[in-house]
Amino acid sequence: MEKRFKTKLKVSTRRNRAGNFEDIAKEINQKTVGWINYYGISLMKKFIHDTAQWLNHRLRQFIWKRWKKIKTKYYQLRRLGIHNDEALKVANSRKGYWRISACETLHKAIKTQTLIKWGLKDLNHLYERRYLSY
């Protein structure tokens, strides 16, 4: 059951997927809300926490790949509050998408709260609300 849920999220967040972030966040929200409403009565706090972290990491990777050019990466990092030298260093990095999405600078730029503001629902909050209602 948990493996199927993660596989569905993996398909929704493929790096070569078309569409804007709002549509993708809406699809992810539908899957997560439905899954948590069905399985939310069981005790799976650690799984939900780990899956939320993995999903946020995957979405950062997805966003980083969408930015493509160094100029765009630099501009977006500066827009999200990263200092000049740090933004330039990360934008020019030759590391892969998955590895760079785990770096501290990208975590400072695209926080979990930023993803929530862009339309993603917080898995931990959904689970806590659902679990406490029983």
Secondary structure as the mmCIF struct_conf table of DSSP 4:
data_model
#
loop_
_struct_conf.conf_type_id
_struct_conf.id
_struct_conf.beg_label_comp_id
_struct_conf.beg_label_asym_id
_struct_conf.beg_label_seq_id
_struct_conf.end_label_comp_id
_struct_conf.end_label_asym_id
_struct_conf.end_label_seq_id
HELX_RH_AL_P HELX_RH_AL_P1 GLU A 2 SER A 12
TURN_TY1_P TURN_TY1_P1 THR A 13 THR A 13
TURN_TY1_P TURN_TY1_P2 ARG A 15 ASN A 16
BEND BEND1 GLY A 19 GLY A 19
HELX_RH_AL_P HELX_RH_AL_P2 PHE A 21 TYR A 39
TURN_TY1_P TURN_TY1_P3 GLY A 40 ILE A 41
BEND BEND2 SER A 42 SER A 42
HELX_RH_AL_P HELX_RH_AL_P3 LYS A 45 TRP A 67
BEND BEND3 LYS A 69 LYS A 69
HELX_RH_AL_P HELX_RH_AL_P4 ILE A 70 ARG A 79
TURN_TY1_P TURN_TY1_P4 LEU A 80 GLY A 81
HELX_RH_AL_P HELX_RH_AL_P5 ASN A 84 ALA A 91
TURN_TY1_P TURN_TY1_P5 ASN A 92 ASN A 92
BEND BEND4 LYS A 95 LYS A 95
HELX_RH_AL_P HELX_RH_AL_P6 TYR A 97 ILE A 100
TURN_TY1_P TURN_TY1_P6 SER A 101 ALA A 102
BEND BEND5 CYS A 103 CYS A 103
HELX_RH_AL_P HELX_RH_AL_P7 GLU A 104 ALA A 109
BEND BEND6 ILE A 110 ILE A 110
HELX_RH_AL_P HELX_RH_AL_P8 THR A 112 LYS A 117
TURN_TY1_P TURN_TY1_P7 TRP A 118 GLY A 119
HELX_LH_PP_P HELX_LH_PP_P1 LEU A 120 ASP A 122
HELX_RH_AL_P HELX_RH_AL_P9 LEU A 123 LEU A 132
TURN_TY1_P TURN_TY1_P8 SER A 133 SER A 133
#
